[in-house]
Amino acid sequence: MEKDSHSKESTGILLIGHGSSLPYGRKVIYELARKYKERSDFPVEVGFMNIEEPTIRAAINTLAKKGVGKIIAVPVFLAHGVHTKQDVNYMLGLGEPRADAHYNKLKQEKIEFDGEIVYIGPLGPDPRIADIIEDRVENAVNKFH
């Protein structure tokens, strides 16, 4: 049976983290991926822009091996910056590298995927994030009173 390019079976989700030499960011991204998988039928992979593995390109290749024809790339960042506007675009195969970027010195894997990559924006000022802030502040206030 041929997969429709708009079906859930042929779409993969790539959650993109910054990467860090400390373990906390990695744990958060993988926990978010786990929680998202619980409510989704899409195959989900995590890729890191910097320092950590798997890289964004390795995660794309993993999704390609799962047979997806479309990848929705989600930067798990709050706001746009040079990373989301330029670096991640390059790592997704959608743009040129910055001349001064540190990753120019690193070997970039070849992307083994010939499908569509849809790169969406960062999380932004979503009201649900304000709800989280409100909950955390209330908990802190109540803890000390």
HELIX and SHEET records of a PDB file:
HELIX    1   1 LYS A    8  SER A   10  5                                   3    
HELIX    2   2 PRO A   23  GLU A   38  1                                  16    
HELIX    3   3 ILE A   56  LYS A   65  1                                  10    
HELIX    4   4 VAL A   82  VAL A   82  1                                   1    
HELIX    5   5 HIS A   83  ASP A   87  3                                   5    
HELIX    6   6 VAL A   88  MET A   91  1                                   4    
HELIX    7   7 HIS A  102  LYS A  105  5                                   4    
HELIX    8   8 PRO A  127  LYS A  143  1                                  17    
SHEET    1   A 4 VAL A  44  PHE A  48  0                                        
SHEET    2   A 4 THR A  11  GLY A  17  1                                        
SHEET    3   A 4 LYS A  70  PRO A  75  1                                        
SHEET    4   A 4 GLU A 116  TYR A 119  1                                        
END                                                                             
